[in-house]
């Protein structure tokens, strides 16, 4: 594991489960699915194409704070349309920089055929980077100790 690894490696390790719903779904159903799957965001997919992303933050700011009812509000009304995406060959480091620069917590990954390959959270990236650092530290400790077999 390295920060220069492609995000496709992280997606393989994470698993390819993609949770989504159409833009015509109620916000209530989106929040219900997020709660059931322990997710902070869902992809919005219409006719097989990524059309947006909806997050807990969208719900809090665009429904709760303005007194709207989640059962009477559609996902399309509060989602972020045309979200920022990355390709499978993007490095973990580049993905982290994209999230940081754009102040986002979830990043859809699109493969070379234009299909959704997965979605990464900031937690996924931080976990990968921490594992990478642990591996580097272990390698250096063995090197310093003269243990060349590891």
C-alpha positions as CSV (number, residue, x, y, z in Angstrom):
1,X,0.0,0.0,0.0
2,X,1.3,3.3,-1.1
3,X,-0.1,6.8,-1.5
4,X,0.9,6.6,-5.2
5,X,-1.2,3.4,-5.7
6,X,-4.2,3.8,-8.0
7,X,-7.6,4.1,-6.3
8,X,-8.6,0.9,-8.3
9,X,-6.4,-1.0,-5.8
10,X,-8.3,0.6,-2.9
11,X,-11.7,-0.2,-4.5
12,X,-10.6,-3.9,-5.0
13,X,-9.7,-4.1,-1.3
14,X,-12.8,-2.2,-0.2
15,X,-15.2,-4.2,-2.3
16,X,-17.4,-3.1,-5.2
17,X,-20.7,-2.5,-3.4
18,X,-22.3,0.6,-4.9
19,X,-25.4,2.0,-3.2
20,X,-27.5,4.4,-5.3
21,X,-31.0,5.6,-5.9
22,X,-32.8,7.6,-8.6
23,X,-33.3,11.3,-8.5
24,X,-37.0,10.8,-8.2
25,X,-36.8,9.0,-4.9
26,X,-37.8,10.7,-1.7
27,X,-35.2,12.2,0.6
28,X,-36.7,10.0,3.3
29,X,-35.8,6.8,1.3
30,X,-32.3,8.1,0.8
31,X,-31.8,8.8,4.5
32,X,-33.3,5.4,5.3
33,X,-30.9,3.6,2.9
34,X,-27.9,5.6,4.3
35,X,-28.9,4.6,7.9
36,X,-29.4,1.0,6.9
37,X,-26.0,0.7,5.1
38,X,-24.1,3.0,7.5
39,X,-23.2,5.4,4.7
40,X,-22.7,9.2,4.7
41,X,-23.7,9.6,1.0
42,X,-25.4,7.9,-1.9
43,X,-24.9,8.1,-5.6
44,X,-27.8,9.3,-7.6
45,X,-28.2,7.3,-10.8
46,X,-30.7,7.8,-13.5
47,X,-30.9,5.5,-16.6
48,X,-27.6,3.9,-15.6
49,X,-25.7,7.2,-15.5
50,X,-24.4,9.1,-12.5
51,X,-26.5,12.3,-12.2
52,X,-25.6,13.4,-8.7
53,X,-24.7,12.6,-5.1
54,X,-26.7,13.1,-1.9
55,X,-25.1,13.3,1.5
56,X,-26.2,13.6,5.1
57,X,-24.9,17.2,4.9
58,X,-27.3,17.9,2.1
59,X,-30.1,16.6,4.2
60,X,-29.2,18.6,7.3
61,X,-28.7,21.9,5.4
62,X,-31.4,21.7,2.7
63,X,-34.2,19.8,4.4
64,X,-33.9,20.0,8.2
65,X,-32.6,23.5,8.6
66,X,-35.2,25.0,6.3
67,X,-38.1,23.0,7.7
68,X,-38.9,20.8,4.7
69,X,-40.4,17.3,5.1
70,X,-38.1,14.5,3.9
71,X,-41.0,12.4,2.7
72,X,-42.3,15.2,0.5
73,X,-38.9,16.3,-0.9
74,X,-37.2,14.5,-3.9
75,X,-33.6,13.7,-4.0
76,X,-33.2,15.8,-7.2
77,X,-34.2,18.9,-5.2
78,X,-31.2,18.6,-2.8
79,X,-28.6,16.5,-4.5
80,X,-25.3,17.8,-5.8
81,X,-25.7,17.5,-9.5
82,X,-22.8,16.5,-11.8
83,X,-20.4,15.6,-8.8
84,X,-16.7,15.8,-9.1
85,X,-15.4,12.3,-10.1
86,X,-12.0,10.6,-10.6
87,X,-10.8,7.8,-12.7
88,X,-9.6,4.4,-11.6
89,X,-6.0,5.3,-12.4
90,X,-6.0,8.3,-10.1
91,X,-3.6,7.9,-7.2
92,X,-4.7,7.8,-3.6
93,X,-2.6,11.0,-3.1
94,X,-4.4,12.8,-6.0
95,X,-7.8,11.6,-4.7
96,X,-7.0,13.0,-1.2
97,X,-5.9,16.3,-2.7
98,X,-9.1,16.5,-4.8
99,X,-11.3,15.9,-1.7
100,X,-9.3,18.4,0.3
101,X,-9.3,21.2,-2.3
102,X,-13.0,20.8,-3.0
103,X,-14.0,20.2,0.6
104,X,-15.9,17.0,-0.2
105,X,-16.1,13.7,1.8
106,X,-17.2,11.3,-1.0
107,X,-15.7,10.8,-4.4
108,X,-17.3,8.7,-7.2
109,X,-14.8,6.7,-9.3
110,X,-15.5,6.2,-13.0
111,X,-13.9,3.5,-15.1
112,X,-12.5,3.9,-18.6
113,X,-15.9,2.9,-20.1
114,X,-17.7,5.7,-18.2
115,X,-19.3,3.4,-15.7
116,X,-19.3,3.8,-11.9
117,X,-16.6,1.7,-10.4
118,X,-17.2,2.7,-6.8
119,X,-17.2,5.6,-4.4
120,X,-14.5,6.5,-1.9
121,X,-15.0,8.2,1.4
122,X,-12.4,10.4,3.1
123,X,-12.2,7.6,5.7
124,X,-11.2,5.0,3.0
125,X,-8.4,7.3,1.9
126,X,-7.1,8.1,5.4
127,X,-7.2,4.3,6.2
128,X,-5.1,3.5,3.1
129,X,-2.6,6.2,3.8
130,X,-2.2,5.1,7.5
131,X,-1.6,1.5,6.4
132,X,0.9,2.7,3.9
133,X,2.8,4.6,6.6
134,X,2.7,1.6,8.9
135,X,4.2,-0.6,6.1
136,X,6.9,2.0,5.5
137,X,7.8,2.2,9.2
138,X,8.0,-1.6,9.5
139,X,10.2,-1.8,6.4
140,X,12.5,0.9,7.8
141,X,12.7,-0.7,11.2
142,X,13.8,-4.0,9.6
143,X,16.3,-2.2,7.4
144,X,17.8,-0.4,10.4
145,X,17.9,-3.6,12.4
146,X,19.8,-5.3,9.5
147,X,17.0,-7.8,9.0
148,X,17.1,-8.0,5.2
149,X,14.7,-11.1,5.0
150,X,11.6,-9.0,5.6
